[in-house]
Structures are given as C-alpha cells and as structure tokens.
Amino acid sequence: MDYQQVIEEVYEEVNALQLKGKVASYIPELSSVDPNQFGIAIVDLAGNVYGVGDYQKPFSIQSISKVFTLTMVFHKFKTKLWSRVNVEPSGNPFNSIAQLEYEKGIPRNPFINAGALVITDALTTKYAQPTTEILSFINELSGKTCVEINEVIKNSEMKHADRNTALAYFLKAYKNFDNDIAEVLDVYFAHCAMEMSCVDLARAFSFLANDGYSIFAQREIISESYARRINALMLTCGFYDESGEFAFRVGLPGKSGVGGGIAAVMPHKFSVAVWSPELNEKGNSVKAIKALELLTDKLSFSLF
Ligand code: DON
C-alpha cells in the first residue's frame, strides 16, 4: 500500500471540499493561529514517515496529551486509581460539570477534563517534577527532543480557567483529589500547552499501534494488554460526545484536541496524526475527521 499517494489524494480531496469550522477561542491565544493550516503524517511500524501539507509544523496538542498522561499511570490499572475514574463514554461535552455531580465525583473516563485532572493529580503525587516527567516521556516516545511548552498558550488558558478550576474543586469536595489545586492545574495546563508536529505525534503514538512497544524509545512502554485497553478507551471516549460518530465514520482509536489535532492508530499497521485548526461544535477538527474518514475508506480497512 502506497501510504504517501493515499494521503496526498486525501489532502487534495479534503481541501477541495472547503470545509469550515471555528478555531477554538475559549482559550484566547489559540484563536491567533492561521486557520488554513492542514497536515497529515503516517508512521508505519518500520518507522517510515509519509507526510503532506503542514505535517512538520508544531501545533498545540491540548487534549491529545491526555493519552500520554494516562499511559504514565496505566500500570496502576488494578489499583485504587481505577476506583477514582471510570471507563465509560460520557456522551457529554469534555468540560461538563453536571455529570460529575450526578456521579458523585467519579469522572466517566480519563479523557474528559474531570478525568484528566484526576490523572494529573495522580502524576503530581507520583513525581516531584510532573511536568518535566511528562515532557521527557513524550520526547522518549517520539525518539527525539521535539516537545515544547507554549507558555503564552498555557498562561492564556490559566487566565480563563474557571471551568477547570470548578471541576478540580468539585473533585476535591468528593475527596477525589489529593494535591493542591493550583499545583495540579499548572501541570494540566502545561501538558495541554505542549506543541508537537503531526510527524512527531504520529511517532509518539506508534507504540499503541505496536502492542505497547515503541520502536523509537526501543523498549516496551506498556504491556500488550494495556495497549489494547488504551486503544479501547480512545475508541469509546477519545472524541467525547462525538466518539460514536468518529467510530462510525473512521473506525480507528484516536484522540482529539481543541488545537485541531487528531492522533489515531491502526493496530499492527501505522499511527497517524492530522491537524487543521477549525473545529466543529463538539470541539473536534472538521478537516482532520474528514481526512481520516477518507483515509480508511481508501485503504478499505479500519478496526472493523
Ligand atoms: O482543558 C481544556 O479545556 C483544554 N486544555 C483541552 C480541551 C481539549 O482539547 C478538548 N478536546 N477536544
């Protein structure tokens, strides 16, 4: 299969559709990005890179970082952590507060903001310098030093943090939050403000297409059974209240971010990252979803 030719076709066809969305503006600094950027990168399990468009340009990975933070605590799967966060699709927006009250402070899954805050809280308990640990973990997965924290975006989100702060206080009220709220939020905004290109993101996701073994880090990151479970969570929860639609249209485990990126994997074949900043009303990139839909259609395979 000539992945390069396929993604070039996908790129042309998506551009011709002139899809429109809205760049995220609730984090003001995110809206200063050029909305017309669009890139696709595939990395196969031999490490070959196929890329088109703006695939080498760093962008704000936002919630895609939650896959990495989850991976860092996944070995605690059989422990207390899994009584603190559930593994069910939420069917609600990523920053919903209502569900957290109905369900007594146990977030539906580790990818909605409340769940990701619990994971970041666990990392803050585990490490003296959690942000540095997250940064070096992602660099290791990519096989090179490529991750940078955009301090302007981080500060911009911190100044508009009312909802995430409310979620954290809510978790604390239900005794599902161990550390200082400001400290955990600082780590959370730092990992959301990390910047990577499509190609580096696809490299960093490669272990999830490869039963937990990273060819770039040259070690097993997590066991095969844990890699399968992270993929299951991405498939069922990776796109919040659009997860069913993404499984229906694309059929790959993936994770989106409000910076307009999506990273996904085709187990035993490749990892892929697509980026274009304009989002639909669910907070997922319109062009990236369309590109991945065309990709699995053209390849005639997905998980299904
Ligand atoms: O906490 C937030 O709202 C952002 N830092 C991340 C949200 C996000 O990327 C949701 N994904 N589509």
Residues whose N, C-alpha, C, O or C-beta is under 5 A from the ligand:
A	BS01	DON	Q62 S63 F94 N113 C192 S256 G257 V258 G283
